[in-house]
């Protein structure tokens, strides 16, 4: 009886100008590439995706090397994007080149970091607002962006939702009346900056300024009490990617002191004047995460 499985393996041979050769890990000899239309459930949608695998003709085991795995992941991402009417990676490249733009030019047109452009073109799925921004840029040449909100309208309810998520993972309450978000703002700043760097959009739309005690919500004294009473039920739910970002930050900075000190070592603290607003372009210069 044939057994079917899936492994990720390194190729046995890779010469310039030739395809990789792959041998069966169960020592049945050479494997052949098979292309099949597969049904895959991804993010709750059932997709038909053309994927390639090395297949052993003896035992039927399926193996991908790293380049093949990357192509299969891109095929899955593009199938999902097509089902959601989002631009594919190839369409983003095509739209950019039709404008005569480099990746750097596109970052300026839609106010995102170049890392986001590279990820989208390689297969990472952009958010709906960023897809809209890309389409506007390709159709009109550019869009007017506020560099201080991370391509999102500020939501106090979402700020509260993010801080609640941090509180749960850190095991302590960051939403304390009267503390003026001294440490909470550092966690919030990291989450917004990293989300902008990886997704092209901040989590909350908050604006930040460099203050003597580190990055802080702009006008925090006016917002702190309003955040405490905000209705989280009205907030857009956190995505899986955003939750992963929050978990990563909480794991790296488990104490108030650790996140406080880390924020003071960042470019935005060391190279900006007190009171100066921090643009989201600084997300590319983060060194802590």
VOBA-1610 file (N, C-alpha, C; in pm, whole numbers, padded with zeros to 5 digits, always signed):
BEGIN
Unk+00085-00120+00000Unk+00000+00000+00000Unk+00088+00124+00000Unk+00056+00222-00083Unk+00134+00346-00085Unk+00098+00433+00035Unk+00199+00498+00090Unk+00179+00590+00200Unk+00206+00731+00150Unk+00118+00823+00185Unk+00134+00960+00138Unk+00161+01051+00258Unk+00262+01132+00241Unk+00296+01226+00347Unk+00359+01349+00285Unk+00416+01434+00370Unk+00478+01556+00320Unk+00598+01589+00407Unk+00712+01619+00342Unk+00833+01655+00412Unk+00895+01776+00344Unk+00974+01852+00420Unk+01054+01960+00364Unk+01199+01916+00374Unk+01266+01899+00260Unk+01401+01845+00257Unk+01493+01935+00175Unk+01623+01918+00199Unk+01722+01985+00117Unk+01749+01900-00006Unk+01774+01963-00121Unk+01803+01886-00242Unk+01936+01815-00231Unk+01949+01702-00304Unk+02074+01629-00303Unk+02175+01689-00398Unk+02129+01767-00493Unk+02221+01827-00591Unk+02158+01953-00645Unk+02235+02058-00659Unk+02184+02182-00716Unk+02294+02248-00797Unk+02293+02229-00928Unk+02392+02288-01015Unk+02330+02403-01092Unk+02413+02505-01116Unk+02364+02623-01187Unk+02308+02584-01323Unk+02187+02634-01351Unk+02125+02607-01479Unk+02050+02476-01485Unk+02050+02400-01374Unk+01979+02272-01373Unk+01884+02267-01255Unk+01777+02191-01270Unk+01682+02175-01160Unk+01746+02090-01050Unk+01701+02111-00929Unk+01747+02028-00819Unk+01708+01882-00842Unk+01790+01792-00791Unk+01753+01652-00787Unk+01718+01616-00644Unk+01617+01534-00629Unk+01574+01495-00496Unk+01561+01344-00490Unk+01623+01285-00388Unk+01611+01141-00365Unk+01513+01115-00253Unk+01442+01005-00261Unk+01346+00968-00157Unk+01418+00954-00023Unk+01365+01015+00085Unk+01428+01001+00217Unk+01424+00857+00270Unk+01338+00773+00210Unk+01334+00631+00248Unk+01420+00544+00155Unk+01510+00613+00080Unk+01610+00544-00001Unk+01550+00461-00114Unk+01447+00515-00178Unk+01389+00449-00294Unk+01441+00507-00425Unk+01541+00594-00414Unk+01599+00651-00534Unk+01539+00785-00571Unk+01558+00824-00698Unk+01518+00956-00745Unk+01368+00980-00742Unk+01330+01105-00716Unk+01190+01145-00714Unk+01161+01234-00834Unk+01035+01244-00873Unk+00994+01326-00984Unk+00898+01434-00938Unk+00903+01550-01005Unk+00812+01659-00971Unk+00674+01631-01030Unk+00573+01644-00946Unk+00435+01625-00987Unk+00358+01754-00963Unk+00278+01796-01061Unk+00196+01917-01049Unk+00049+01874-01042Unk-00019+01919-00936Unk-00158+01880-00917Unk-00240+01997-00865Unk-00367+01998-00902Unk-00461+02095-00848Unk-00511+02043-00715Unk-00480+02114-00607Unk-00514+02069-00473Unk-00622+02158-00413Unk-00710+02099-00334Unk-00811+02173-00259Unk-00758+02198-00119Unk-00746+02326-00083Unk-00688+02365+00046Unk-00781+02465+00113Unk-00807+02445+00241Unk-00883+02542+00318Unk-00784+02637+00384Unk-00793+02763+00352Unk-00699+02864+00401Unk-00778+02987+00444Unk-00759+03026+00570Unk-00831+03140+00627Unk-00981+03128+00606Unk-01031+03007+00620Unk-01173+02983+00612Unk-01231+02972+00472Unk-01145+02981+00370Unk-01192+02971+00233Unk-01137+02844+00168Unk-01220+02777+00089Unk-01176+02658+00017Unk-01122+02701-00119Unk-00995+02670-00143Unk-00926+02718-00262Unk-00876+02602-00347Unk-00874+02624-00477Unk-00812+02531-00570Unk-00676+02589-00609Unk-00570+02517-00575Unk-00435+02569-00593Unk-00350+02468-00670Unk-00282+02515-00775Unk-00190+02429-00848Unk-00056+02431-00776Unk-00016+02314-00724Unk+00107+02305-00645Unk+00197+02194-00700Unk+00324+02206-00669Unk+00425+02110-00716Unk+00493+02044-00597Unk+00520+01915-00609Unk+00594+01841-00506Unk+00682+01737-00574Unk+00794+01706-00510Unk+00868+01587-00549Unk+00791+01466-00494Unk+00769+01367-00578Unk+00693+01248-00539Unk+00776+01123-00567Unk+00784+01036-00467Unk+00853+00909-00486Unk+00759+00811-00558Unk+00801+00753-00672Unk+00714+00661-00745Unk+00695+00527-00673Unk+00777+00503-00570Unk+00767+00376-00498Unk+00673+00387-00380Unk+00700+00482-00289Unk+00619+00491-00167Unk+00517+00604-00169Unk+00528+00693-00266Unk+00430+00801-00278Unk+00453+00919-00186Unk+00562+00919-00109Unk+00587+01031-00019Unk+00612+01158-00099Unk+00564+01272-00048Unk+00582+01400-00116Unk+00683+01484-00038Unk+00772+01547-00111Unk+00880+01625-00051Unk+00893+01758-00124Unk+00913+01864-00050Unk+00944+01996-00108Unk+01083+02038-00063Unk+01161+02096-00154Unk+01281+02166-00110Unk+01240+02311-00081Unk+01331+02391-00034Unk+01296+02528+00009Unk+01242+02613-00106Unk+01304+02613-00224Unk+01247+02694-00334Unk+01107+02648-00374Unk+01085+02517-00376Unk+00954+02465-00413Unk+00850+02501-00308Unk+00887+02493-00181Unk+00796+02530-00073Unk+00758+02678-00083Unk+00855+02761-00119Unk+00828+02905-00132Unk+00731+02930-00248Unk+00750+02860-00360Unk+00659+02877-00474Unk+00519+02828-00440Unk+00510+02719-00367Unk+00378+02667-00328Unk+00307+02763-00234Unk+00384+02823-00141Unk+00322+02918-00049Unk+00273+03041-00123Unk+00351+03088-00220Unk+00309+03203-00301Unk+00184+03170-00382Unk+00179+03047-00437Unk+00061+03006-00513Unk-00063+03005-00425Unk-00048+02960-00300Unk-00160+02959-00207Unk-00203+03101-00172Unk-00105+03186-00143Unk-00137+03325-00110Unk-00206+03395-00225Unk-00157+03372-00347Unk-00217+03439-00462Unk-00357+03386-00492Unk-00379+03257-00466Unk-00514+03202-00485Unk-00611+03265-00386Unk-00564+03284-00263Unk-00650+03349-00163Unk-00675+03494-00202Unk-00569+03562-00243Unk-00586+03702-00281Unk-00684+03717-00398Unk-00676+03625-00494Unk-00769+03629-00607Unk-00912+03610-00559Unk-00932+03519-00464Unk-01067+03493-00414Unk-01122+03613-00337Unk-01033+03695-00282Unk-01073+03812-00204Unk-01063+03941-00284Unk-01033+03929-00414Unk-01015+04046-00501Unk-00905+04138-00447Unk-00793+04078-00407Unk-00674+04152-00367Unk-00568+04134-00475Unk-00484+04233-00491Unk-00376+04224-00590Unk-00280+04112-00553Unk-00240+04034-00653Unk-00141+03930-00630Unk-00001+03993-00628Unk+00097+03913-00587Unk+00234+03963-00586Unk+00278+04006-00725Unk+00245+03924-00827Unk+00283+03957-00964Unk+00211+04083-01012Unk+00088+04102-00968Unk+00013+04222-01009Unk+00071+04348-00944Unk+00121+04335-00823Unk+00185+04449-00757Unk+00313+04486-00832Unk+00391+04385-00869Unk+00514+04410-00946Unk+00479+04475-01080Unk+00377+04421-01148Unk+00337+04475-01278Unk+00290+04620-01266Unk+00204+04648-01164Unk+00154+04783-01146Unk+00266+04881-01117Unk+00362+04837-01036Unk+00476+04923-01003Unk+00560+04953-01127Unk+00588+04850-01205Unk+00674+04868-01322Unk+00606+04949-01431Unk+00472+04938-01442Unk+00401+05020-01539Unk+00412+05168-01508Unk+00430+05198-01379Unk+00452+05337-01340Unk+00598+05377-01352Unk+00685+05280-01381Unk+00827+05309-01386Unk+00887+05328-01248Unk+00822+05265-01146Unk+00863+05285-01008Unk+00953+05171-00960Unk+01049+05206-00878Unk+01122+05107-00800Unk+01039+05073-00677Unk+01083+04974-00601Unk+01014+04944-00475Unk+01019+05064-00382Unk+01129+05135-00383Unk+01142+05254-00298Unk+01042+05362-00339Unk+01020+05378-00471Unk+00922+05476-00518Unk+00782+05441-00467Unk+00749+05312-00469Unk+00617+05270-00423Unk+00600+05294-00273Unk+00707+05275-00197Unk+00697+05303-00053Unk+00661+05449-00028Unk+00715+05539-00109Unk+00686+05682-00092Unk+00543+05714-00135Unk+00494+05642-00234Unk+00359+05669-00285Unk+00251+05631-00185Unk+00273+05523-00107Unk+00168+05479-00015Unk+00212+05482+00132Unk+00331+05539+00158Unk+00377+05560+00295Unk+00386+05429+00374Unk+00462+05333+00320Unk+00493+05211+00394Unk+00642+05186+00386Unk+00692+05094+00468Unk+00832+05058+00461Unk+00858+04965+00344Unk+00982+04965+00297Unk+01016+04883+00181Unk+01003+04734+00212Unk+01018+04698+00340Unk+01002+04556+00377Unk+00862+04507+00345Unk+00761+04593+00362Unk+00623+04554+00331Unk+00608+04528+00182Unk+00663+04615+00098Unk+00654+04597-00046Unk+00718+04465-00087Unk+00835+04437-00034Unk+00906+04313-00069Unk+00824+04191-00027Unk+00765+04196+00092Unk+00685+04082+00139Unk+00562+04060+00052Unk+00493+04168+00018Unk+00372+04154-00065Unk+00406+04097-00201Unk+00516+04144-00261Unk+00553+04096-00393Unk+00596+03950-00390Unk+00650+03904-00276Unk+00692+03765-00264Unk+00578+03672-00224Unk+00466+03730-00177Unk+00353+03643-00148Unk+00277+03671-00020Unk+00332+03755+00070Unk+00255+03783+00191Unk+00131+03863+00155Unk+00020+03833+00222Unk-00109+03892+00188Unk-00125+04028+00255Unk-00152+04129+00175Unk-00173+04263+00228Unk-00314+04278+00283Unk-00333+04375+00371Unk-00466+04402+00424Unk-00551+04473+00318Unk-00682+04472+00339Unk-00772+04540+00246Unk-00740+04689+00234Unk-00719+04762+00345Unk-00685+04904+00330Unk-00557+04926+00250Unk-00457+04839+00268Unk-00333+04857+00193Unk-00351+04818+00047Unk-00439+04722+00019Unk-00469+04691-00120Unk-00535+04810-00187Unk-00626+04875-00115Unk-00689+04996-00169Unk-00585+05104-00196Unk-00488+05118-00104Unk-00383+05218-00121Unk-00298+05187-00245Unk-00266+05059-00264Unk-00189+05020-00382Unk-00265+05052-00510Unk-00393+05020-00513Unk-00473+05045-00634Unk-00483+05195-00663Unk-00500+05275-00558Unk-00506+05421-00579Unk-00373+05472-00634Unk-00264+05420-00580Unk-00132+05464-00627Unk-00110+05427-00773Unk-00150+05307-00811Unk-00131+05263-00950Unk-00223+05339-01046Unk-00341+05376-00999Unk-00437+05444-01085Unk-00412+05595-01094Unk-00371+05654-00981Unk-00360+05800-00974Unk-00217+05849-00961Unk-00126+05759-00941Unk+00014+05800-00927Unk+00060+05809-00785Unk-00030+05843-00693Unk+00008+05855-00552Unk-00116+05881-00471Unk-00103+05874-00340Unk-00212+05912-00253Unk-00157+06000-00142Unk-00244+06078-00084Unk-00203+06163+00027Unk-00209+06084+00156Unk-00094+06068+00223Unk-00087+05986+00344Unk-00035+06068+00461Unk-00085+06041+00578Unk-00033+06100+00700Unk+00076+06009+00754Unk+00200+06055+00759Unk+00310+05966+00803Unk+00308+05935+00951Unk+00214+05993+01026Unk+00215+05978+01171Unk+00103+05890+01226Unk+00019+05833+01139Unk-00091+05749+01188Unk-00081+05604+01141Unk+00018+05573+01059Unk+00035+05435+01015Unk-00075+05385+00924Unk-00126+05474+00840Unk-00229+05435+00741Unk-00356+05380+00804Unk-00393+05432+00917Unk-00516+05389+00983Unk-00574+05507+01061Unk-00705+05517+01066Unk-00771+05618+01148Unk-00762+05574+01294Unk-00725+05664+01383Unk-00707+05628+01523Unk-00835+05572+01583Unk-00819+05468+01663Unk-00931+05404+01731Unk-00895+05384+01877Unk-00959+05459+01966Unk-00932+05443+02109Unk-00976+05306+02157Unk-01083+05254+02098Unk-01131+05120+02135Unk-01026+05015+02098Unk-00960+05033+01985Unk-00858+04935+01946Unk-00732+04950+02031Unk-00700+05072+02071Unk-00588+05090+02164Unk-00615+05011+02291Unk-00737+05023+02343Unk-00772+04948+02464Unk-00766+04798+02439Unk-00813+04753+02322Unk-00812+04611+02290Unk-00668+04557+02285Unk-00577+04633+02224Unk-00437+04592+02216Unk-00376+04585+02355Unk-00403+04684+02438Unk-00346+04686+02573Unk-00407+04576+02661Unk-00531+04541+02637Unk-00590+04427+02708Unk-00519+04298+02668Unk-00487+04284+02540Unk-00416+04165+02493Unk-00277+04158+02558Unk-00210+04270+02567Unk-00079+04272+02634Unk-00094+04237+02782Unk-00196+04291+02846Unk-00217+04264+02989Unk-00236+04115+03014Unk-00312+04051+02924Unk-00336+03907+02939Unk-00207+03828+02923Unk-00125+03864+02826Unk-00004+03788+02800Unk+00107+03817+02900Unk+00109+03937+02954Unk+00211+03974+03051Unk+00173+03936+03193Unk+00047+03910+03215Unk+00002+03873+03349Unk-00008+03990+03444Unk-00022+04109+03391Unk-00041+04228+03475Unk-00121+04331+03397Unk-00191+04416+03468Unk-00281+04513+03406Unk-00204+04636+03361Unk-00213+04668+03233Unk-00150+04789+03180Unk-00247+04906+03174Unk-00373+04880+03201Unk-00475+04986+03195Unk-00512+05028+03336Unk-00430+05114+03392Unk-00447+05157+03531Unk-00480+05306+03533Unk-00586+05341+03598Unk-00629+05481+03604Unk-00523+05564+03676Unk-00484+05673+03612Unk-00391+05765+03675Unk-00244+05746+03642Unk-00207+05633+03574Unk-00064+05612+03549Unk-00016+05676+03418Unk-00107+05733+03340Unk-00077+05806+03217Unk-00002+05721+03115Unk-00023+05590+03120Unk+00026+05499+03017Unk+00178+05500+03001Unk+00251+05526+03108Unk+00396+05538+03098Unk+00459+05415+03033Unk+00424+05295+03082Unk+00481+05174+03025Unk+00390+05116+02916Unk+00262+05131+02933Unk+00168+05080+02833Unk+00195+05139+02696Unk+00230+05268+02692Unk+00255+05334+02564Unk+00375+05275+02491Unk+00472+05222+02566Unk+00589+05161+02501Unk+00548+05032+02429Unk+00467+04950+02498Unk+00417+04828+02434Unk+00332+04863+02314Unk+00249+04964+02328Unk+00161+05006+02220Unk+00242+05057+02101Unk+00345+05136+02129Unk+00430+05191+02023Unk+00499+05081+01945Unk+00555+04984+02016Unk+00620+04872+01947Unk+00519+04795+01860Unk+00400+04772+01913Unk+00301+04694+01836Unk+00257+04769+01711Unk+00238+04901+01722Unk+00198+04978+01605Unk+00310+04984+01502Unk+00432+05006+01548Unk+00545+05018+01455Unk+00573+04887+01383Unk+00571+04776+01456Unk+00601+04648+01394Unk+00488+04607+01298Unk+00364+04634+01337Unk+00252+04605+01247Unk+00266+04686+01118Unk+00305+04811+01131Unk+00324+04894+01012Unk+00436+04838+00925Unk+00544+04795+00989Unk+00658+04741+00914Unk+00623+04611+00843Unk+00543+04527+00906Unk+00514+04395+00851Unk+00385+04391+00769Unk+00289+04477+00802Unk+00159+04471+00736Unk+00127+04595+00653Unk+00207+04702+00672Unk+00180+04825+00600Unk+00074+04912+00666Unk+00033+04873+00786Unk-00072+04946+00857Unk-00053+04927+01006Unk-00066+05034+01083Unk-00054+05023+01228Unk-00174+04949+01285Unk-00165+04911+01412Unk-00279+04843+01476Unk-00386+04941+01520Unk-00345+05061+01560Unk-00441+05150+01627Unk-00459+05286+01563Unk-00368+05328+01475Unk-00375+05462+01419Unk-00325+05569+01513Unk-00263+05530+01623Unk-00215+05627+01722Unk-00096+05706+01669Unk-00083+05828+01715Unk+00031+05914+01683Unk+00120+05921+01806Unk+00252+05919+01785Unk+00347+05915+01896Unk+00446+06032+01887Unk+00495+06071+02003Unk+00596+06175+02011Unk+00712+06127+02098Unk+00830+06183+02071Unk+00944+06153+02157Unk+00938+06246+02278Unk+00926+06187+02396Unk+00927+06261+02522Unk+01046+06214+02606Unk+01081+06287+02711Unk+01200+06249+02789Unk+01195+06106+02842Unk+01074+06053+02868Unk+01064+05917+02920Unk+01038+05815+02809Unk+01065+05852+02683Unk+01055+05757+02572Unk+00940+05787+02479Unk+00918+05700+02378Unk+00803+05717+02288Unk+00673+05714+02368Unk+00584+05808+02338Unk+00460+05819+02414Unk+00348+05862+02320Unk+00226+05821+02353Unk+00110+05866+02277Unk+00106+06018+02273Unk+00090+06073+02154Unk+00076+06217+02145Unk-00054+06260+02214Unk-00047+06364+02294Unk-00162+06410+02373Unk-00212+06302+02469Unk-00120+06224+02524Unk-00158+06113+02612Unk-00239+06158+02732Unk-00211+06277+02782Unk-00283+06324+02902Unk-00432+06341+02875Unk-00466+06373+02749Unk-00606+06388+02712Unk-00671+06254+02676Unk-00589+06159+02632Unk-00643+06033+02582Unk-00652+05923+02686Unk-00568+05928+02789Unk-00556+05815+02882Unk-00690+05776+02942Unk-00765+05871+02996Unk-00893+05839+03059Unk-00997+05795+02957Unk-00990+05851+02836Unk-01084+05812+02731Unk-01060+05669+02686Unk-00934+05627+02684Unk-00902+05489+02646Unk-00959+05392+02748Unk-00952+05427+02875Unk-01001+05339+02981Unk-01150+05309+02967Unk-01227+05403+02916Unk-01372+05385+02908Unk-01418+05350+02767Unk-01323+05333+02674Unk-01360+05300+02536Unk-01428+05163+02530Unk-01518+05146+02435Unk-01594+05022+02418Unk-01520+04929+02324Unk-01455+04825+02377Unk-01377+04734+02292Unk-01466+04654+02197Unk-01595+04642+02229Unk-01686+04568+02141Unk-01699+04637+02006Unk-01669+04766+02002Unk-01680+04840+01876Unk-01550+04836+01795Unk-01446+04776+01852Unk-01316+04773+01785Unk-01308+04660+01682Unk-01235+04685+01577Unk-01206+04578+01480Unk-01124+04470+01548Unk-01163+04344+01539Unk-01089+04237+01608Unk-00943+04230+01561Unk-00857+04184+01649Unk-00716+04166+01615Unk-00701+04049+01518Unk-00615+04064+01420Unk-00588+03955+01328Unk-00488+03858+01390Unk-00474+03741+01328Unk-00377+03642+01376Unk-00236+03699+01371Unk-00205+03773+01267Unk-00071+03832+01255Unk-00049+03935+01364Unk-00148+04016+01393Unk-00134+04116+01498Unk-00116+04049+01634Unk-00187+03941+01659Unk-00172+03868+01785Unk-00031+03811+01798Unk+00024+03762+01685Unk+00161+03711+01688Unk+00260+03822+01722Unk+00237+03940+01669Unk+00324+04054+01700Unk+00318+04087+01849Unk+00198+04091+01904Unk+00181+04120+02047Unk+00251+04014+02131Unk+00235+03888+02094Unk+00299+03780+02169Unk+00452+03792+02165Unk+00504+03827+02048Unk+00649+03841+02033Unk+00703+03953+02120Unk+00634+04066+02121Unk+00678+04179+02202Unk+00673+04143+02351Unk+00563+04082+02391Unk+00548+04043+02533Unk+00655+03944+02575Unk+00691+03853+02485Unk+00794+03754+02517Unk+00932+03819+02531Unk+00961+03916+02443Unk+01092+03981+02445Unk+01104+04084+02556Unk+00993+04145+02596Unk+00995+04249+02700Unk+00891+04215+02807Unk+00923+04120+02893Unk+00824+04072+02991Unk+00801+04167+03109Unk+00889+04265+03128Unk+00875+04357+03241Unk+00865+04501+03192Unk+00809+04586+03275Unk+00800+04728+03241Unk+00939+04787+03217Unk+01033+04749+03302Unk+01168+04802+03289Unk+01232+04762+03156Unk+01209+04637+03113Unk+01272+04590+02989Unk+01219+04665+02867Unk+01089+04690+02861Unk+01035+04762+02746Unk+01072+04909+02753Unk+01081+04964+02874Unk+01121+05104+02892Unk+01264+05124+02842Unk+01355+05038+02885Unk+01495+05051+02845Unk+01513+05026+02696Unk+01441+04927+02642Unk+01452+04897+02499Unk+01410+05016+02414Unk+01301+05080+02452Unk+01251+05194+02373Unk+01350+05311+02374Unk+01428+05322+02483Unk+01527+05429+02492Unk+01651+05402+02407Unk+01664+05280+02357Unk+01777+05248+02271Unk+01742+05257+02123Unk+01617+05287+02094Unk+01572+05292+01955Unk+01609+05425+01888Unk+01612+05419+01757Unk+01645+05537+01676Unk+01554+05655+01709Unk+01425+05628+01726Unk+01328+05735+01749Unk+01356+05811+01878Unk+01416+05744+01976Unk+01450+05812+02101Unk+01584+05884+02090Unk+01679+05820+02029Unk+01814+05874+02027Unk+01835+05984+01923Unk+01752+05989+01818Unk+01778+06081+01708Unk+01668+06183+01682Unk+01571+06192+01772Unk+01467+06292+01754Unk+01462+06384+01876Unk+01415+06504+01853Unk+01411+06604+01958Unk+01290+06581+02049Unk+01301+06624+02174Unk+01189+06613+02266Unk+01067+06686+02209Unk+00953+06618+02210Unk+00830+06676+02159Unk+00807+06652+02011Unk+00908+06601+01939Unk+00893+06578+01796Unk+00807+06455+01770Unk+00715+06465+01674Unk+00634+06351+01636Unk+00722+06244+01571Unk+00687+06118+01594Unk+00764+06005+01541Unk+00693+05951+01417Unk+00753+05962+01300Unk+00688+05907+01179Unk+00697+05755+01179Unk+00600+05693+01116Unk+00600+05547+01110Unk+00713+05493+01022Unk+00776+05578+00944Unk+00893+05533+00868Unk+01006+05489+00959Unk+01003+05531+01085Unk+01103+05487+01181Unk+01093+05337+01212Unk+00981+05277+01171Unk+00964+05133+01196Unk+01075+05052+01130Unk+01127+05100+01017Unk+01235+05030+00948Unk+01366+05036+01026Unk+01374+05126+01123Unk+01498+05145+01198Unk+01494+05079+01336Unk+01385+05008+01367Unk+01379+04941+01496Unk+01492+04839+01507Unk+01561+04838+01619Unk+01667+04739+01638Unk+01635+04640+01748Unk+01531+04668+01828Unk+01498+04578+01938Unk+01423+04454+01893Unk+01344+04466+01788Unk+01262+04354+01739Unk+01264+04350+01587
//
